[in-house]
Amino acid sequence: MLRRRVQAHKEERASKKENREGGFHRSSSYSDEDHESDGKLTLMEEVLLLGLKDREGYTSFWNDCISEGLRGCILVELTLRNRVKLESNGTRRKAIQYRSIEVCEDNLTGDVLLDEAMRHMKSVEVSETSEAWIELLSGETWNPMKLKYQLHNVRERLSKSLVEKGVLTTHKHNFILFDVITHPVVESSVKLKLIKRVQDTLLKNWKNEIHRMDPRSLSLILLAHISDVLENALISLNDDDYSLATKRLFDILDCEPNGECDKKGAVDVLWAVVDVFNNR
């Protein structure tokens, strides 16, 4: 599924190129400064920020992937903060899809969403897999006894967090029949640095060995792709850089999650989440 989405974006880009006049390309250079993206943002906030329309302040109505993608971000962010991990393989090795997530450190992170998710993980009697937790945190379960694990209003809560950090603002938008609260981008430099970080990871700072890539940058790229917002970070590239970036994205997507998961320094839950979406 993930590879088909890349191909669809490439075909859509080619179609738009044929229809536009002239040969104008937006520059892929956003700043003279070569800084990393704001480290204070969580993966969930970064993925949402990539998905938000700058002026309108909301995500695409056609994006039906971002909700589950953000739940995947929560699992991976907890892993990067050493709060959760996949259960260890015993003598009989389990496929990644059957390995459950375990809480290994229960200190609070200070982030409301992360701490709420971690409390849910600690409260279950039997540990659940990555796929199960994505469904439970999304509220997609047929078991009414497990609806209590759903995280409500994730996008709105993340937007308010970004408002508090000065990246977004709050605006009331009228859609003829009703008003909707939106969150336009006001600190564009944060988003531009985030976009540049994504582009540099796939271009200037590319590592031929995937397991040598910066774990947080690799997580961002994969989770943004899962959430169908990665294209927003690549659309400004010229055609040659865009083709190279998507080729390298295919190289990442071609990796076998079970093999990558057990490599030294790998973010095991990230590859478990990727495996979930690979099989959909």
C-alpha positions as CSV (number, residue, x, y, z in Angstrom):
1,M,0.0,0.0,0.0
2,L,2.8,2.4,0.9
3,R,4.6,2.0,-2.4
4,R,1.4,2.5,-4.4
5,R,0.9,5.8,-2.7
6,V,4.3,7.0,-3.8
7,Q,3.6,6.0,-7.3
8,A,0.3,7.8,-7.3
9,H,1.9,11.0,-6.1
10,K,4.5,10.8,-8.8
11,E,1.8,10.3,-11.5
12,E,-0.2,13.2,-10.1
13,R,2.9,15.4,-10.1
14,A,3.7,14.5,-13.7
15,S,0.1,15.3,-14.7
16,K,0.3,18.7,-13.1
17,K,3.6,19.4,-14.8
18,E,2.1,18.7,-18.2
19,N,-0.8,21.1,-17.5
20,R,1.1,24.1,-16.2
21,E,2.6,26.8,-18.4
22,G,6.3,27.5,-18.7
23,G,9.1,25.7,-16.8
24,F,9.0,27.5,-13.5
25,H,10.0,25.5,-10.4
26,R,9.9,26.5,-6.8
27,S,13.3,26.5,-5.2
28,S,14.1,23.7,-2.8
29,S,16.2,26.1,-0.7
30,Y,14.3,27.5,2.2
31,S,16.9,29.2,4.3
32,D,20.5,30.3,4.2
33,E,20.8,28.6,7.7
34,D,21.4,24.9,7.8
35,H,19.7,24.1,11.1
36,E,17.8,21.1,12.3
37,S,14.0,21.2,12.7
38,D,12.8,22.5,16.0
39,G,13.7,19.7,18.5
40,K,10.8,20.8,20.8
41,L,8.2,19.3,18.4
42,T,7.0,15.8,18.8
43,L,6.7,13.4,15.9
44,M,2.9,13.9,16.1
45,E,3.2,17.6,15.9
46,E,5.7,17.5,13.0
47,V,3.5,15.1,11.0
48,L,0.4,17.3,11.6
49,L,2.3,20.4,10.7
50,L,3.3,18.9,7.4
51,G,-0.3,18.0,6.7
52,L,-1.8,21.4,7.6
53,K,-2.6,23.9,4.8
54,D,-0.6,27.0,5.9
55,R,-3.3,29.7,5.3
56,E,-6.5,27.6,5.8
57,G,-5.2,25.9,9.0
58,Y,-6.7,22.4,8.4
59,T,-5.7,19.1,6.8
60,S,-7.0,17.9,3.5
61,F,-10.6,16.6,3.6
62,W,-9.4,13.7,1.4
63,N,-6.8,12.5,3.7
64,D,-8.1,9.4,5.4
65,C,-4.7,8.2,6.6
66,I,-3.6,10.8,9.1
67,S,-5.8,9.7,12.0
68,E,-4.2,6.3,12.3
69,G,-0.8,7.7,11.2
70,L,-0.8,10.0,14.3
71,R,-1.5,7.1,16.6
72,G,1.5,5.4,15.0
73,C,3.5,8.5,15.7
74,I,2.5,8.3,19.4
75,L,3.8,4.7,19.6
76,V,7.1,5.6,17.9
77,E,7.6,8.8,20.0
78,L,7.2,6.7,23.2
79,T,9.9,4.3,21.8
80,L,12.3,7.1,21.0
81,R,11.9,8.4,24.5
82,N,12.7,4.9,25.8
83,R,9.2,4.4,27.4
84,V,8.1,1.4,25.3
85,K,9.6,-1.4,23.2
86,L,8.7,-4.5,21.4
87,E,8.9,-7.7,23.4
88,S,12.1,-9.6,23.0
89,N,12.4,-12.5,20.7
90,G,12.8,-15.8,22.6
91,T,14.0,-19.1,21.3
92,R,11.1,-19.3,18.9
93,R,11.4,-16.1,17.0
94,K,8.1,-14.3,16.4
95,A,7.3,-12.3,13.3
96,I,7.2,-8.6,14.0
97,Q,3.4,-8.4,13.6
98,Y,2.9,-10.8,16.6
99,R,5.3,-9.1,19.0
100,S,3.5,-7.0,21.6
101,I,4.5,-3.6,22.9
102,E,5.8,-3.5,26.5
103,V,6.2,-0.5,28.8
104,C,9.8,-0.4,29.9
105,E,9.9,3.0,31.7
106,D,6.8,4.5,33.3
107,N,8.1,8.0,34.1
108,L,5.8,10.7,32.7
109,T,7.0,12.4,29.6
110,G,5.3,15.7,30.3
111,D,3.3,15.4,27.1
112,V,-0.4,14.9,27.7
113,L,-1.1,12.6,24.7
114,L,2.0,10.5,25.3
115,D,1.3,10.1,29.0
116,E,-2.4,9.2,28.3
117,A,-1.3,6.5,25.8
118,M,1.3,5.1,28.2
119,R,-1.3,4.9,31.0
120,H,-3.5,2.8,28.7
121,M,-0.6,0.5,27.9
122,K,0.2,0.0,31.5
123,S,-3.4,-0.8,32.4
124,V,-4.0,-3.7,30.1
125,E,-3.7,-7.2,31.5
126,V,-2.3,-8.7,28.4
127,S,0.2,-6.7,26.2
128,E,-1.1,-5.8,22.7
129,T,0.6,-5.7,19.3
130,S,1.4,-2.5,17.4
131,E,-1.6,-3.1,15.1
132,A,-3.9,-3.6,18.1
133,W,-2.7,-0.4,19.8
134,I,-3.2,1.7,16.6
135,E,-6.8,0.4,16.4
136,L,-7.5,0.8,20.1
137,L,-6.1,4.4,20.3
138,S,-8.1,5.2,17.1
139,G,-11.3,3.7,18.6
140,E,-11.6,1.2,15.8
141,T,-12.5,-1.8,17.9
142,W,-15.6,-4.0,18.1
143,N,-15.1,-4.7,21.8
144,P,-17.1,-2.1,23.8
145,M,-15.0,-2.8,26.8
146,K,-11.9,-1.5,25.0
147,L,-13.4,1.8,23.8
148,K,-11.9,3.4,26.9
149,Y,-8.5,3.2,25.3
150,Q,-9.4,5.6,22.5
151,L,-7.6,8.9,22.3
152,H,-10.1,11.6,21.5
153,N,-9.6,14.8,19.5
154,V,-5.9,14.1,18.8
155,R,-5.6,16.6,15.9
156,E,-7.2,19.4,17.9
157,R,-5.1,18.7,20.9
158,L,-1.9,18.7,18.8
159,S,-3.0,21.9,17.1
160,K,-3.5,23.6,20.5
161,S,-0.1,22.4,21.6
162,L,1.4,24.0,18.4
163,V,-0.6,27.2,19.2
164,E,1.0,27.3,22.7
165,K,4.4,26.9,21.1
166,G,3.8,29.8,18.8
167,V,3.7,27.8,15.5
168,L,0.0,28.1,14.8
169,T,-2.8,30.5,15.7
170,T,-6.5,29.9,16.2
171,H,-9.1,31.2,13.7
172,K,-12.8,30.7,13.2
173,H,-13.6,29.8,9.6
174,N,-17.1,30.0,8.1
175,F,-18.2,27.1,5.9
176,I,-21.6,28.7,4.9
177,L,-23.7,26.5,7.2
178,F,-21.4,26.3,10.2
179,D,-18.3,27.7,11.7
180,V,-15.1,25.6,12.2
181,I,-12.1,26.4,14.3
182,T,-8.9,26.3,12.2
183,H,-5.2,26.7,13.0
184,P,-3.3,28.6,10.3
185,V,0.5,28.6,10.4
186,V,2.0,31.8,11.8
187,E,5.6,30.8,12.4
188,S,6.5,29.6,8.9
189,S,10.2,29.3,9.6
190,V,9.5,26.2,11.8
191,K,7.6,24.5,9.0
192,L,10.2,25.4,6.5
193,K,13.0,24.0,8.6
194,L,11.0,20.8,9.0
195,I,10.5,20.6,5.3
196,K,14.2,21.2,4.7
197,R,15.1,18.5,7.2
198,V,13.0,16.0,5.3
199,Q,14.5,17.0,2.0
200,D,18.1,16.9,3.3
201,T,17.6,13.5,4.8
202,L,16.6,12.1,1.4
203,L,19.1,14.1,-0.5
204,K,22.2,15.9,0.9
205,N,22.4,13.8,4.1
206,W,21.4,10.5,2.5
207,K,22.8,7.3,4.1
208,N,23.0,4.2,1.8
209,E,22.5,2.0,4.8
210,I,19.1,2.6,6.3
211,H,20.0,1.6,9.8
212,R,22.7,4.4,9.9
213,M,20.1,7.1,9.3
214,D,19.2,9.4,12.2
215,P,16.4,7.5,13.9
216,R,14.1,10.5,14.4
217,S,14.5,11.7,10.8
218,L,13.8,8.2,9.5
219,S,10.8,7.9,11.7
220,L,9.5,11.3,10.5
221,I,9.8,10.3,6.9
222,L,8.1,6.9,7.3
223,L,5.3,8.2,9.5
224,A,4.7,11.2,7.3
225,H,4.4,8.8,4.3
226,I,2.0,6.6,6.3
227,S,-0.1,9.6,7.1
228,D,-0.1,10.7,3.4
229,V,1.5,14.1,4.1
230,L,5.1,13.5,3.0
231,E,4.4,14.8,-0.5
232,N,3.9,18.2,1.0
233,A,7.5,18.3,2.0
234,L,8.8,17.1,-1.4
235,I,6.5,19.1,-3.8
236,S,8.8,22.1,-3.9
237,L,11.8,20.1,-5.2
238,N,12.9,20.5,-8.8
239,D,12.2,17.5,-11.0
240,D,15.6,15.9,-10.7
241,D,15.7,16.2,-6.9
242,Y,12.1,15.0,-6.6
243,S,12.9,11.9,-8.6
244,L,16.0,11.1,-6.5
245,A,14.1,11.7,-3.3
246,T,11.3,9.4,-4.3
247,K,13.7,6.7,-5.5
248,R,15.4,6.8,-2.1
249,L,12.0,6.7,-0.4
250,F,11.3,3.5,-2.4
251,D,14.7,2.1,-1.1
252,I,13.4,2.7,2.5
253,L,10.0,1.2,1.7
254,D,11.7,-1.9,0.2
255,C,13.4,-2.7,3.5
256,E,12.0,-5.8,5.2
257,P,10.6,-4.7,8.6
258,N,11.4,-8.0,10.4
259,G,15.1,-7.7,9.3
260,E,15.4,-3.9,10.1
261,C,13.7,-4.3,13.4
262,D,16.5,-6.3,15.0
263,K,19.5,-4.3,13.7
264,K,21.6,-2.4,16.2
265,G,20.1,1.0,17.0
266,A,16.9,0.3,15.1
267,V,13.6,1.8,16.4
268,D,11.8,-1.5,16.7
269,V,8.3,-0.2,17.1
270,L,8.7,2.1,14.0
271,W,9.3,-1.0,11.9
272,A,6.3,-2.8,13.6
273,V,4.1,0.2,12.7
274,V,5.4,0.2,9.1
275,D,4.6,-3.5,8.9
276,V,1.1,-2.8,10.0
277,F,0.5,-0.4,7.1
278,N,2.4,-2.6,4.6
279,N,-0.1,-5.3,5.1
280,R,-3.2,-3.2,4.6
